[in-house]
Amino acid sequence: MTELGKLLAISGVVLLIVGIMVIGLGRTHLPLGHLPGDIYYRGKNGTFYFPLTTCILISALLSGLLYLINRLSR
């Protein structure tokens, strides 16, 4: 049961850090979510939006970051 408590505490800290980073990035006015290649369709009865390019960019950055963390931890 103590391992579950540690996992929940670490998860909470990680979520807090990610939340602060998202708030900070929101104030920098980066065009994430409005990049060329993001799919946006507005019809009569609704809209469809999928940030394809933004997802690819964030995935590449996170993959590179995790690769560096893995290489440095060895």
CHARMM internal coordinates of N, CA and C (Angstrom, degrees):
IC EDIT
DIST 1 N 1 CA 1.4379
DIST 1 CA 1 C 1.5287
ANGL 1 N 1 CA 1 C 111.22
DIST 1 C 2 N 1.3286
ANGL 1 CA 1 C 2 N 117.76
DIHE 1 N 1 CA 1 C 2 N -29.68
DIST 2 N 2 CA 1.4659
ANGL 1 C 2 N 2 CA 119.87
DIHE 1 CA 1 C 2 N 2 CA 179.32
DIST 2 CA 2 C 1.5319
ANGL 2 N 2 CA 2 C 111.40
DIHE 1 C 2 N 2 CA 2 C -68.70
DIST 2 C 3 N 1.3452
ANGL 2 CA 2 C 3 N 116.27
DIHE 2 N 2 CA 2 C 3 N -31.94
DIST 3 N 3 CA 1.4651
ANGL 2 C 3 N 3 CA 119.00
DIHE 2 CA 2 C 3 N 3 CA 178.42
DIST 3 CA 3 C 1.5215
ANGL 3 N 3 CA 3 C 110.46
DIHE 2 C 3 N 3 CA 3 C -65.91
DIST 3 C 4 N 1.3149
ANGL 3 CA 3 C 4 N 117.43
DIHE 3 N 3 CA 3 C 4 N -37.59
DIST 4 N 4 CA 1.4582
ANGL 3 C 4 N 4 CA 121.30
DIHE 3 CA 3 C 4 N 4 CA 177.66
DIST 4 CA 4 C 1.5286
ANGL 4 N 4 CA 4 C 110.23
DIHE 3 C 4 N 4 CA 4 C -64.42
DIST 4 C 5 N 1.3242
ANGL 4 CA 4 C 5 N 116.71
DIHE 4 N 4 CA 4 C 5 N -40.75
DIST 5 N 5 CA 1.4535
ANGL 4 C 5 N 5 CA 120.62
DIHE 4 CA 4 C 5 N 5 CA 177.40
DIST 5 CA 5 C 1.5099
ANGL 5 N 5 CA 5 C 112.25
DIHE 4 C 5 N 5 CA 5 C -62.71
DIST 5 C 6 N 1.3358
ANGL 5 CA 5 C 6 N 117.16
DIHE 5 N 5 CA 5 C 6 N -42.10
DIST 6 N 6 CA 1.4650
ANGL 5 C 6 N 6 CA 121.24
DIHE 5 CA 5 C 6 N 6 CA 177.42
DIST 6 CA 6 C 1.5231
ANGL 6 N 6 CA 6 C 110.60
DIHE 5 C 6 N 6 CA 6 C -63.84
DIST 6 C 7 N 1.3291
ANGL 6 CA 6 C 7 N 116.59
DIHE 6 N 6 CA 6 C 7 N -42.50
DIST 7 N 7 CA 1.4529
ANGL 6 C 7 N 7 CA 120.57
DIHE 6 CA 6 C 7 N 7 CA 179.40
DIST 7 CA 7 C 1.5224
ANGL 7 N 7 CA 7 C 111.14
DIHE 6 C 7 N 7 CA 7 C -62.27
DIST 7 C 8 N 1.3204
ANGL 7 CA 7 C 8 N 117.61
DIHE 7 N 7 CA 7 C 8 N -43.27
DIST 8 N 8 CA 1.4627
ANGL 7 C 8 N 8 CA 121.35
DIHE 7 CA 7 C 8 N 8 CA 178.69
DIST 8 CA 8 C 1.5246
ANGL 8 N 8 CA 8 C 111.51
DIHE 7 C 8 N 8 CA 8 C -65.72
DIST 8 C 9 N 1.3293
ANGL 8 CA 8 C 9 N 117.42
DIHE 8 N 8 CA 8 C 9 N -39.12
DIST 9 N 9 CA 1.4611
ANGL 8 C 9 N 9 CA 120.41
DIHE 8 CA 8 C 9 N 9 CA 178.79
DIST 9 CA 9 C 1.5229
ANGL 9 N 9 CA 9 C 111.25
DIHE 8 C 9 N 9 CA 9 C -66.03
DIST 9 C 10 N 1.3175
ANGL 9 CA 9 C 10 N 117.36
DIHE 9 N 9 CA 9 C 10 N -43.84
DIST 10 N 10 CA 1.4649
ANGL 9 C 10 N 10 CA 121.22
DIHE 9 CA 9 C 10 N 10 CA 178.91
DIST 10 CA 10 C 1.5241
ANGL 10 N 10 CA 10 C 109.85
DIHE 9 C 10 N 10 CA 10 C -65.52
DIST 10 C 11 N 1.3190
ANGL 10 CA 10 C 11 N 117.25
DIHE 10 N 10 CA 10 C 11 N -41.57
DIST 11 N 11 CA 1.4648
ANGL 10 C 11 N 11 CA 120.61
DIHE 10 CA 10 C 11 N 11 CA 178.40
DIST 11 CA 11 C 1.5243
ANGL 11 N 11 CA 11 C 110.84
DIHE 10 C 11 N 11 CA 11 C -61.47
DIST 11 C 12 N 1.3167
ANGL 11 CA 11 C 12 N 117.14
DIHE 11 N 11 CA 11 C 12 N -39.96
DIST 12 N 12 CA 1.4546
ANGL 11 C 12 N 12 CA 121.14
DIHE 11 CA 11 C 12 N 12 CA 178.35
DIST 12 CA 12 C 1.5173
ANGL 12 N 12 CA 12 C 112.03
DIHE 11 C 12 N 12 CA 12 C -63.87
DIST 12 C 13 N 1.3215
ANGL 12 CA 12 C 13 N 117.06
DIHE 12 N 12 CA 12 C 13 N -42.17
DIST 13 N 13 CA 1.4616
ANGL 12 C 13 N 13 CA 121.15
DIHE 12 CA 12 C 13 N 13 CA 179.09
DIST 13 CA 13 C 1.5259
ANGL 13 N 13 CA 13 C 110.22
DIHE 12 C 13 N 13 CA 13 C -65.51
DIST 13 C 14 N 1.3269
ANGL 13 CA 13 C 14 N 116.69
DIHE 13 N 13 CA 13 C 14 N -42.66
DIST 14 N 14 CA 1.4635
ANGL 13 C 14 N 14 CA 120.49
DIHE 13 CA 13 C 14 N 14 CA 178.85
DIST 14 CA 14 C 1.5270
ANGL 14 N 14 CA 14 C 110.33
DIHE 13 C 14 N 14 CA 14 C -62.65
DIST 14 C 15 N 1.3218
ANGL 14 CA 14 C 15 N 118.29
DIHE 14 N 14 CA 14 C 15 N -44.09
DIST 15 N 15 CA 1.4623
ANGL 14 C 15 N 15 CA 121.34
DIHE 14 CA 14 C 15 N 15 CA 178.18
DIST 15 CA 15 C 1.5241
ANGL 15 N 15 CA 15 C 111.58
DIHE 14 C 15 N 15 CA 15 C -63.46
DIST 15 C 16 N 1.3110
ANGL 15 CA 15 C 16 N 117.40
DIHE 15 N 15 CA 15 C 16 N -37.10
DIST 16 N 16 CA 1.4604
ANGL 15 C 16 N 16 CA 120.89
DIHE 15 CA 15 C 16 N 16 CA 177.49
DIST 16 CA 16 C 1.5300
ANGL 16 N 16 CA 16 C 110.94
DIHE 15 C 16 N 16 CA 16 C -63.80
DIST 16 C 17 N 1.3206
ANGL 16 CA 16 C 17 N 116.54
DIHE 16 N 16 CA 16 C 17 N -44.79
DIST 17 N 17 CA 1.4613
ANGL 16 C 17 N 17 CA 120.76
DIHE 16 CA 16 C 17 N 17 CA 179.48
DIST 17 CA 17 C 1.5265
ANGL 17 N 17 CA 17 C 110.58
DIHE 16 C 17 N 17 CA 17 C -64.47
DIST 17 C 18 N 1.3306
ANGL 17 CA 17 C 18 N 117.04
DIHE 17 N 17 CA 17 C 18 N -44.01
DIST 18 N 18 CA 1.4604
ANGL 17 C 18 N 18 CA 120.28
DIHE 17 CA 17 C 18 N 18 CA 178.85
DIST 18 CA 18 C 1.5280
ANGL 18 N 18 CA 18 C 110.39
DIHE 17 C 18 N 18 CA 18 C -63.21
DIST 18 C 19 N 1.3205
ANGL 18 CA 18 C 19 N 118.10
DIHE 18 N 18 CA 18 C 19 N -40.34
DIST 19 N 19 CA 1.4626
ANGL 18 C 19 N 19 CA 121.55
DIHE 18 CA 18 C 19 N 19 CA 178.13
DIST 19 CA 19 C 1.5113
ANGL 19 N 19 CA 19 C 112.26
DIHE 18 C 19 N 19 CA 19 C -62.31
DIST 19 C 20 N 1.3160
ANGL 19 CA 19 C 20 N 116.98
DIHE 19 N 19 CA 19 C 20 N -42.28
DIST 20 N 20 CA 1.4688
ANGL 19 C 20 N 20 CA 120.72
DIHE 19 CA 19 C 20 N 20 CA 177.92
DIST 20 CA 20 C 1.5208
ANGL 20 N 20 CA 20 C 110.38
DIHE 19 C 20 N 20 CA 20 C -65.54
DIST 20 C 21 N 1.3240
ANGL 20 CA 20 C 21 N 117.54
DIHE 20 N 20 CA 20 C 21 N -38.77
DIST 21 N 21 CA 1.4595
ANGL 20 C 21 N 21 CA 120.57
DIHE 20 CA 20 C 21 N 21 CA 177.91
DIST 21 CA 21 C 1.5236
ANGL 21 N 21 CA 21 C 111.12
DIHE 20 C 21 N 21 CA 21 C -65.20
DIST 21 C 22 N 1.3250
ANGL 21 CA 21 C 22 N 117.85
DIHE 21 N 21 CA 21 C 22 N -40.52
DIST 22 N 22 CA 1.4692
ANGL 21 C 22 N 22 CA 121.09
DIHE 21 CA 21 C 22 N 22 CA 179.41
DIST 22 CA 22 C 1.5196
ANGL 22 N 22 CA 22 C 110.38
DIHE 21 C 22 N 22 CA 22 C -64.87
DIST 22 C 23 N 1.3149
ANGL 22 CA 22 C 23 N 117.28
DIHE 22 N 22 CA 22 C 23 N -41.71
DIST 23 N 23 CA 1.4625
ANGL 22 C 23 N 23 CA 120.78
DIHE 22 CA 22 C 23 N 23 CA 177.32
DIST 23 CA 23 C 1.5239
ANGL 23 N 23 CA 23 C 109.94
DIHE 22 C 23 N 23 CA 23 C -63.06
DIST 23 C 24 N 1.3125
ANGL 23 CA 23 C 24 N 117.22
DIHE 23 N 23 CA 23 C 24 N -44.11
DIST 24 N 24 CA 1.4616
ANGL 23 C 24 N 24 CA 121.09
DIHE 23 CA 23 C 24 N 24 CA 179.34
DIST 24 CA 24 C 1.5229
ANGL 24 N 24 CA 24 C 112.32
DIHE 23 C 24 N 24 CA 24 C -64.17
DIST 24 C 25 N 1.3303
ANGL 24 CA 24 C 25 N 117.32
DIHE 24 N 24 CA 24 C 25 N -41.66
DIST 25 N 25 CA 1.4660
ANGL 24 C 25 N 25 CA 120.29
DIHE 24 CA 24 C 25 N 25 CA 178.40
DIST 25 CA 25 C 1.5188
ANGL 25 N 25 CA 25 C 111.52
DIHE 24 C 25 N 25 CA 25 C -68.32
DIST 25 C 26 N 1.3246
ANGL 25 CA 25 C 26 N 117.48
DIHE 25 N 25 CA 25 C 26 N -30.01
DIST 26 N 26 CA 1.4567
ANGL 25 C 26 N 26 CA 120.72
DIHE 25 CA 25 C 26 N 26 CA 177.49
DIST 26 CA 26 C 1.5100
ANGL 26 N 26 CA 26 C 112.45
DIHE 25 C 26 N 26 CA 26 C -66.17
DIST 26 C 27 N 1.3016
ANGL 26 CA 26 C 27 N 117.19
DIHE 26 N 26 CA 26 C 27 N -29.08
DIST 27 N 27 CA 1.4647
ANGL 26 C 27 N 27 CA 121.61
DIHE 26 CA 26 C 27 N 27 CA -179.76
DIST 27 CA 27 C 1.5217
ANGL 27 N 27 CA 27 C 112.96
DIHE 26 C 27 N 27 CA 27 C -83.15
DIST 27 C 28 N 1.3375
ANGL 27 CA 27 C 28 N 117.80
DIHE 27 N 27 CA 27 C 28 N -11.67
DIST 28 N 28 CA 1.4604
ANGL 27 C 28 N 28 CA 120.50
DIHE 27 CA 27 C 28 N 28 CA -179.50
DIST 28 CA 28 C 1.5189
ANGL 28 N 28 CA 28 C 112.24
DIHE 27 C 28 N 28 CA 28 C -86.06
DIST 28 C 29 N 1.2956
ANGL 28 CA 28 C 29 N 117.94
DIHE 28 N 28 CA 28 C 29 N -7.15
DIST 29 N 29 CA 1.4675
ANGL 28 C 29 N 29 CA 124.45
DIHE 28 CA 28 C 29 N 29 CA 178.82
DIST 29 CA 29 C 1.5245
ANGL 29 N 29 CA 29 C 112.49
DIHE 28 C 29 N 29 CA 29 C 60.00
DIST 29 C 30 N 1.3432
ANGL 29 CA 29 C 30 N 116.62
DIHE 29 N 29 CA 29 C 30 N 37.37
DIST 30 N 30 CA 1.4563
ANGL 29 C 30 N 30 CA 120.13
DIHE 29 CA 29 C 30 N 30 CA 172.89
DIST 30 CA 30 C 1.5218
ANGL 30 N 30 CA 30 C 108.51
DIHE 29 C 30 N 30 CA 30 C -70.83
DIST 30 C 31 N 1.3274
ANGL 30 CA 30 C 31 N 118.12
DIHE 30 N 30 CA 30 C 31 N 146.28
DIST 31 N 31 CA 1.4673
ANGL 30 C 31 N 31 CA 119.72
DIHE 30 CA 30 C 31 N 31 CA -175.80
DIST 31 CA 31 C 1.5251
ANGL 31 N 31 CA 31 C 113.80
DIHE 30 C 31 N 31 CA 31 C -81.50
DIST 31 C 32 N 1.3423
ANGL 31 CA 31 C 32 N 118.40
DIHE 31 N 31 CA 31 C 32 N 25.85
DIST 32 N 32 CA 1.4590
ANGL 31 C 32 N 32 CA 119.47
DIHE 31 CA 31 C 32 N 32 CA 178.74
DIST 32 CA 32 C 1.5175
ANGL 32 N 32 CA 32 C 109.33
DIHE 31 C 32 N 32 CA 32 C -60.78
DIST 32 C 33 N 1.3213
ANGL 32 CA 32 C 33 N 115.53
DIHE 32 N 32 CA 32 C 33 N 131.23
DIST 33 N 33 CA 1.4482
ANGL 32 C 33 N 33 CA 121.11
DIHE 32 CA 32 C 33 N 33 CA -176.54
DIST 33 CA 33 C 1.5092
ANGL 33 N 33 CA 33 C 112.41
DIHE 32 C 33 N 33 CA 33 C 94.53
DIST 33 C 34 N 1.3256
ANGL 33 CA 33 C 34 N 117.50
DIHE 33 N 33 CA 33 C 34 N -9.10
DIST 34 N 34 CA 1.4622
ANGL 33 C 34 N 34 CA 121.80
DIHE 33 CA 33 C 34 N 34 CA 178.79
DIST 34 CA 34 C 1.5211
ANGL 34 N 34 CA 34 C 110.15
DIHE 33 C 34 N 34 CA 34 C -133.10
DIST 34 C 35 N 1.3204
ANGL 34 CA 34 C 35 N 116.99
DIHE 34 N 34 CA 34 C 35 N 35.02
DIST 35 N 35 CA 1.4608
ANGL 34 C 35 N 35 CA 121.53
DIHE 34 CA 34 C 35 N 35 CA -179.35
DIST 35 CA 35 C 1.5230
ANGL 35 N 35 CA 35 C 110.32
DIHE 34 C 35 N 35 CA 35 C -85.09
DIST 35 C 36 N 1.3310
ANGL 35 CA 35 C 36 N 117.21
DIHE 35 N 35 CA 35 C 36 N 156.69
DIST 36 N 36 CA 1.4681
ANGL 35 C 36 N 36 CA 119.30
DIHE 35 CA 35 C 36 N 36 CA 173.42
DIST 36 CA 36 C 1.5285
ANGL 36 N 36 CA 36 C 109.25
DIHE 35 C 36 N 36 CA 36 C -61.82
DIST 36 C 37 N 1.2890
ANGL 36 CA 36 C 37 N 117.20
DIHE 36 N 36 CA 36 C 37 N 133.04
DIST 37 N 37 CA 1.4582
ANGL 36 C 37 N 37 CA 121.59
DIHE 36 CA 36 C 37 N 37 CA -177.47
DIST 37 CA 37 C 1.5086
ANGL 37 N 37 CA 37 C 112.82
DIHE 36 C 37 N 37 CA 37 C 104.65
DIST 37 C 38 N 1.3212
ANGL 37 CA 37 C 38 N 117.86
DIHE 37 N 37 CA 37 C 38 N -13.57
DIST 38 N 38 CA 1.4576
ANGL 37 C 38 N 38 CA 120.64
DIHE 37 CA 37 C 38 N 38 CA 173.52
DIST 38 CA 38 C 1.5231
ANGL 38 N 38 CA 38 C 108.04
DIHE 37 C 38 N 38 CA 38 C -72.38
DIST 38 C 39 N 1.3103
ANGL 38 CA 38 C 39 N 117.30
DIHE 38 N 38 CA 38 C 39 N 135.84
DIST 39 N 39 CA 1.4560
ANGL 38 C 39 N 39 CA 122.21
DIHE 38 CA 38 C 39 N 39 CA -174.57
DIST 39 CA 39 C 1.5215
ANGL 39 N 39 CA 39 C 109.27
DIHE 38 C 39 N 39 CA 39 C -88.31
DIST 39 C 40 N 1.3191
ANGL 39 CA 39 C 40 N 115.96
DIHE 39 N 39 CA 39 C 40 N 125.12
DIST 40 N 40 CA 1.4545
ANGL 39 C 40 N 40 CA 122.27
DIHE 39 CA 39 C 40 N 40 CA 179.63
DIST 40 CA 40 C 1.5164
ANGL 40 N 40 CA 40 C 108.44
DIHE 39 C 40 N 40 CA 40 C -139.42
DIST 40 C 41 N 1.3287
ANGL 40 CA 40 C 41 N 117.14
DIHE 40 N 40 CA 40 C 41 N 121.38
DIST 41 N 41 CA 1.4493
ANGL 40 C 41 N 41 CA 121.88
DIHE 40 CA 40 C 41 N 41 CA 179.99
DIST 41 CA 41 C 1.5155
ANGL 41 N 41 CA 41 C 108.66
DIHE 40 C 41 N 41 CA 41 C -131.64
DIST 41 C 42 N 1.3130
ANGL 41 CA 41 C 42 N 116.04
DIHE 41 N 41 CA 41 C 42 N 126.18
DIST 42 N 42 CA 1.4601
ANGL 41 C 42 N 42 CA 120.82
DIHE 41 CA 41 C 42 N 42 CA 177.56
DIST 42 CA 42 C 1.5201
ANGL 42 N 42 CA 42 C 107.98
DIHE 41 C 42 N 42 CA 42 C -114.96
DIST 42 C 43 N 1.3267
ANGL 42 CA 42 C 43 N 116.06
DIHE 42 N 42 CA 42 C 43 N 117.79
DIST 43 N 43 CA 1.4556
ANGL 42 C 43 N 43 CA 121.58
DIHE 42 CA 42 C 43 N 43 CA 178.21
DIST 43 CA 43 C 1.5133
ANGL 43 N 43 CA 43 C 110.87
DIHE 42 C 43 N 43 CA 43 C -106.83
DIST 43 C 44 N 1.3259
ANGL 43 CA 43 C 44 N 115.82
DIHE 43 N 43 CA 43 C 44 N -168.96
DIST 44 N 44 CA 1.4634
ANGL 43 C 44 N 44 CA 120.63
DIHE 43 CA 43 C 44 N 44 CA 179.54
DIST 44 CA 44 C 1.5255
ANGL 44 N 44 CA 44 C 112.08
DIHE 43 C 44 N 44 CA 44 C -67.17
DIST 44 C 45 N 1.3227
ANGL 44 CA 44 C 45 N 115.81
DIHE 44 N 44 CA 44 C 45 N -43.56
DIST 45 N 45 CA 1.4625
ANGL 44 C 45 N 45 CA 120.13
DIHE 44 CA 44 C 45 N 45 CA -171.60
DIST 45 CA 45 C 1.5197
ANGL 45 N 45 CA 45 C 114.71
DIHE 44 C 45 N 45 CA 45 C -105.18
DIST 45 C 46 N 1.2969
ANGL 45 CA 45 C 46 N 117.82
DIHE 45 N 45 CA 45 C 46 N 2.85
DIST 46 N 46 CA 1.4555
ANGL 45 C 46 N 46 CA 118.61
DIHE 45 CA 45 C 46 N 46 CA -179.64
DIST 46 CA 46 C 1.5120
ANGL 46 N 46 CA 46 C 111.88
DIHE 45 C 46 N 46 CA 46 C 174.74
DIST 46 C 47 N 1.3026
ANGL 46 CA 46 C 47 N 114.55
DIHE 46 N 46 CA 46 C 47 N -179.92
DIST 47 N 47 CA 1.4613
ANGL 46 C 47 N 47 CA 120.47
DIHE 46 CA 46 C 47 N 47 CA 179.68
DIST 47 CA 47 C 1.5214
ANGL 47 N 47 CA 47 C 109.39
DIHE 46 C 47 N 47 CA 47 C -129.20
DIST 47 C 48 N 1.3224
ANGL 47 CA 47 C 48 N 114.68
DIHE 47 N 47 CA 47 C 48 N 154.42
DIST 48 N 48 CA 1.4529
ANGL 47 C 48 N 48 CA 121.92
DIHE 47 CA 47 C 48 N 48 CA 175.48
DIST 48 CA 48 C 1.5158
ANGL 48 N 48 CA 48 C 107.14
DIHE 47 C 48 N 48 CA 48 C -128.92
DIST 48 C 49 N 1.3166
ANGL 48 CA 48 C 49 N 116.39
DIHE 48 N 48 CA 48 C 49 N 129.40
DIST 49 N 49 CA 1.4596
ANGL 48 C 49 N 49 CA 121.36
DIHE 48 CA 48 C 49 N 49 CA -179.59
DIST 49 CA 49 C 1.5118
ANGL 49 N 49 CA 49 C 108.77
DIHE 48 C 49 N 49 CA 49 C -136.65
DIST 49 C 50 N 1.3293
ANGL 49 CA 49 C 50 N 116.20
DIHE 49 N 49 CA 49 C 50 N 127.25
DIST 50 N 50 CA 1.4533
ANGL 49 C 50 N 50 CA 121.50
DIHE 49 CA 49 C 50 N 50 CA 175.26
DIST 50 CA 50 C 1.5247
ANGL 50 N 50 CA 50 C 108.49
DIHE 49 C 50 N 50 CA 50 C -137.21
DIST 50 C 51 N 1.3345
ANGL 50 CA 50 C 51 N 117.67
DIHE 50 N 50 CA 50 C 51 N 114.19
DIST 51 N 51 CA 1.4740
ANGL 50 C 51 N 51 CA 121.09
DIHE 50 CA 50 C 51 N 51 CA -177.22
DIST 51 CA 51 C 1.5276
ANGL 51 N 51 CA 51 C 111.91
DIHE 50 C 51 N 51 CA 51 C -80.05
DIST 51 C 52 N 1.3258
ANGL 51 CA 51 C 52 N 116.71
DIHE 51 N 51 CA 51 C 52 N 73.14
DIST 52 N 52 CA 1.4597
ANGL 51 C 52 N 52 CA 122.51
DIHE 51 CA 51 C 52 N 52 CA -175.22
DIST 52 CA 52 C 1.5299
ANGL 52 N 52 CA 52 C 112.17
DIHE 51 C 52 N 52 CA 52 C -61.83
DIST 52 C 53 N 1.3032
ANGL 52 CA 52 C 53 N 117.69
DIHE 52 N 52 CA 52 C 53 N -51.42
DIST 53 N 53 CA 1.4613
ANGL 52 C 53 N 53 CA 121.39
DIHE 52 CA 52 C 53 N 53 CA -178.28
DIST 53 CA 53 C 1.5288
ANGL 53 N 53 CA 53 C 110.98
DIHE 52 C 53 N 53 CA 53 C -64.68
DIST 53 C 54 N 1.3239
ANGL 53 CA 53 C 54 N 116.34
DIHE 53 N 53 CA 53 C 54 N -39.70
DIST 54 N 54 CA 1.4663
ANGL 53 C 54 N 54 CA 120.18
DIHE 53 CA 53 C 54 N 54 CA 178.25
DIST 54 CA 54 C 1.5224
ANGL 54 N 54 CA 54 C 110.57
DIHE 53 C 54 N 54 CA 54 C -62.86
DIST 54 C 55 N 1.3300
ANGL 54 CA 54 C 55 N 117.55
DIHE 54 N 54 CA 54 C 55 N -41.36
DIST 55 N 55 CA 1.4685
ANGL 54 C 55 N 55 CA 120.89
DIHE 54 CA 54 C 55 N 55 CA 178.47
DIST 55 CA 55 C 1.5252
ANGL 55 N 55 CA 55 C 111.24
DIHE 54 C 55 N 55 CA 55 C -63.31
DIST 55 C 56 N 1.3181
ANGL 55 CA 55 C 56 N 116.99
DIHE 55 N 55 CA 55 C 56 N -41.90
DIST 56 N 56 CA 1.4694
ANGL 55 C 56 N 56 CA 120.52
DIHE 55 CA 55 C 56 N 56 CA 179.80
DIST 56 CA 56 C 1.5214
ANGL 56 N 56 CA 56 C 110.45
DIHE 55 C 56 N 56 CA 56 C -65.60
DIST 56 C 57 N 1.3319
ANGL 56 CA 56 C 57 N 116.98
DIHE 56 N 56 CA 56 C 57 N -42.37
DIST 57 N 57 CA 1.4630
ANGL 56 C 57 N 57 CA 121.09
DIHE 56 CA 56 C 57 N 57 CA 179.48
DIST 57 CA 57 C 1.5282
ANGL 57 N 57 CA 57 C 111.56
DIHE 56 C 57 N 57 CA 57 C -63.30
DIST 57 C 58 N 1.3078
ANGL 57 CA 57 C 58 N 117.37
DIHE 57 N 57 CA 57 C 58 N -46.71
DIST 58 N 58 CA 1.4662
ANGL 57 C 58 N 58 CA 121.16
DIHE 57 CA 57 C 58 N 58 CA 179.85
DIST 58 CA 58 C 1.5261
ANGL 58 N 58 CA 58 C 110.48
DIHE 57 C 58 N 58 CA 58 C -65.19
DIST 58 C 59 N 1.3376
ANGL 58 CA 58 C 59 N 117.39
DIHE 58 N 58 CA 58 C 59 N -38.77
DIST 59 N 59 CA 1.4627
ANGL 58 C 59 N 59 CA 120.87
DIHE 58 CA 58 C 59 N 59 CA 177.91
DIST 59 CA 59 C 1.5234
ANGL 59 N 59 CA 59 C 111.14
DIHE 58 C 59 N 59 CA 59 C -62.98
DIST 59 C 60 N 1.3175
ANGL 59 CA 59 C 60 N 117.24
DIHE 59 N 59 CA 59 C 60 N -43.19
DIST 60 N 60 CA 1.4657
ANGL 59 C 60 N 60 CA 120.42
DIHE 59 CA 59 C 60 N 60 CA 179.24
DIST 60 CA 60 C 1.5257
ANGL 60 N 60 CA 60 C 111.27
DIHE 59 C 60 N 60 CA 60 C -65.08
DIST 60 C 61 N 1.3298
ANGL 60 CA 60 C 61 N 117.39
DIHE 60 N 60 CA 60 C 61 N -42.54
DIST 61 N 61 CA 1.4615
ANGL 60 C 61 N 61 CA 120.39
DIHE 60 CA 60 C 61 N 61 CA 178.63
DIST 61 CA 61 C 1.5221
ANGL 61 N 61 CA 61 C 111.98
DIHE 60 C 61 N 61 CA 61 C -63.93
DIST 61 C 62 N 1.3296
ANGL 61 CA 61 C 62 N 117.03
DIHE 61 N 61 CA 61 C 62 N -44.28
DIST 62 N 62 CA 1.4659
ANGL 61 C 62 N 62 CA 119.94
DIHE 61 CA 61 C 62 N 62 CA 179.44
DIST 62 CA 62 C 1.5231
ANGL 62 N 62 CA 62 C 111.64
DIHE 61 C 62 N 62 CA 62 C -67.18
DIST 62 C 63 N 1.3367
ANGL 62 CA 62 C 63 N 117.24
DIHE 62 N 62 CA 62 C 63 N -37.64
DIST 63 N 63 CA 1.4699
ANGL 62 C 63 N 63 CA 120.07
DIHE 62 CA 62 C 63 N 63 CA 177.45
DIST 63 CA 63 C 1.5199
ANGL 63 N 63 CA 63 C 110.82
DIHE 62 C 63 N 63 CA 63 C -63.05
DIST 63 C 64 N 1.3212
ANGL 63 CA 63 C 64 N 116.67
DIHE 63 N 63 CA 63 C 64 N -43.68
DIST 64 N 64 CA 1.4605
ANGL 63 C 64 N 64 CA 119.97
DIHE 63 CA 63 C 64 N 64 CA 177.68
DIST 64 CA 64 C 1.5137
ANGL 64 N 64 CA 64 C 112.51
DIHE 63 C 64 N 64 CA 64 C -63.96
DIST 64 C 65 N 1.3302
ANGL 64 CA 64 C 65 N 116.73
DIHE 64 N 64 CA 64 C 65 N -41.76
DIST 65 N 65 CA 1.4620
ANGL 64 C 65 N 65 CA 121.07
DIHE 64 CA 64 C 65 N 65 CA 178.71
DIST 65 CA 65 C 1.5200
ANGL 65 N 65 CA 65 C 111.42
DIHE 64 C 65 N 65 CA 65 C -63.55
DIST 65 C 66 N 1.3208
ANGL 65 CA 65 C 66 N 117.27
DIHE 65 N 65 CA 65 C 66 N -45.66
DIST 66 N 66 CA 1.4623
ANGL 65 C 66 N 66 CA 120.26
DIHE 65 CA 65 C 66 N 66 CA 178.91
DIST 66 CA 66 C 1.5210
ANGL 66 N 66 CA 66 C 111.77
DIHE 65 C 66 N 66 CA 66 C -66.84
DIST 66 C 67 N 1.3345
ANGL 66 CA 66 C 67 N 117.85
DIHE 66 N 66 CA 66 C 67 N -33.90
DIST 67 N 67 CA 1.4540
ANGL 66 C 67 N 67 CA 121.07
DIHE 66 CA 66 C 67 N 67 CA 175.69
DIST 67 CA 67 C 1.5262
ANGL 67 N 67 CA 67 C 110.31
DIHE 66 C 67 N 67 CA 67 C -62.83
DIST 67 C 68 N 1.3322
ANGL 67 CA 67 C 68 N 116.70
DIHE 67 N 67 CA 67 C 68 N -45.29
DIST 68 N 68 CA 1.4716
ANGL 67 C 68 N 68 CA 120.22
DIHE 67 CA 67 C 68 N 68 CA 179.03
DIST 68 CA 68 C 1.5228
ANGL 68 N 68 CA 68 C 111.43
DIHE 67 C 68 N 68 CA 68 C -63.69
DIST 68 C 69 N 1.3118
ANGL 68 CA 68 C 69 N 117.05
DIHE 68 N 68 CA 68 C 69 N -42.26
DIST 69 N 69 CA 1.4707
ANGL 68 C 69 N 69 CA 120.56
DIHE 68 CA 68 C 69 N 69 CA 178.66
DIST 69 CA 69 C 1.5190
ANGL 69 N 69 CA 69 C 109.76
DIHE 68 C 69 N 69 CA 69 C -61.84
DIST 69 C 70 N 1.3294
ANGL 69 CA 69 C 70 N 117.61
DIHE 69 N 69 CA 69 C 70 N -41.48
DIST 70 N 70 CA 1.4592
ANGL 69 C 70 N 70 CA 121.22
DIHE 69 CA 69 C 70 N 70 CA -180.00
DIST 70 CA 70 C 1.5369
ANGL 70 N 70 CA 70 C 111.06
DIHE 69 C 70 N 70 CA 70 C -66.39
DIST 70 C 71 N 1.3358
ANGL 70 CA 70 C 71 N 116.94
DIHE 70 N 70 CA 70 C 71 N -40.66
DIST 71 N 71 CA 1.4622
ANGL 70 C 71 N 71 CA 119.97
DIHE 70 CA 70 C 71 N 71 CA -179.67
DIST 71 CA 71 C 1.5433
ANGL 71 N 71 CA 71 C 111.04
DIHE 70 C 71 N 71 CA 71 C -68.51
DIST 71 C 72 N 1.3158
ANGL 71 CA 71 C 72 N 117.30
DIHE 71 N 71 CA 71 C 72 N -37.14
DIST 72 N 72 CA 1.4590
ANGL 71 C 72 N 72 CA 119.75
DIHE 71 CA 71 C 72 N 72 CA -178.59
DIST 72 CA 72 C 1.5253
ANGL 72 N 72 CA 72 C 113.04
DIHE 71 C 72 N 72 CA 72 C -76.03
DIST 72 C 73 N 1.3354
ANGL 72 CA 72 C 73 N 116.83
DIHE 72 N 72 CA 72 C 73 N -23.30
DIST 73 N 73 CA 1.4625
ANGL 72 C 73 N 73 CA 119.40
DIHE 72 CA 72 C 73 N 73 CA -178.21
DIST 73 CA 73 C 1.5274
ANGL 73 N 73 CA 73 C 112.26
DIHE 72 C 73 N 73 CA 73 C -82.24
DIST 73 C 74 N 1.3324
ANGL 73 CA 73 C 74 N 117.83
DIHE 73 N 73 CA 73 C 74 N -10.42
DIST 74 N 74 CA 1.4727
ANGL 73 C 74 N 74 CA 120.47
DIHE 73 CA 73 C 74 N 74 CA -179.98
DIST 74 CA 74 C 1.4938
ANGL 74 N 74 CA 74 C 111.43
DIHE 73 C 74 N 74 CA 74 C -81.46
END
COOR INIT
IC SEED 1 N 1 CA 1 C
IC BUILD
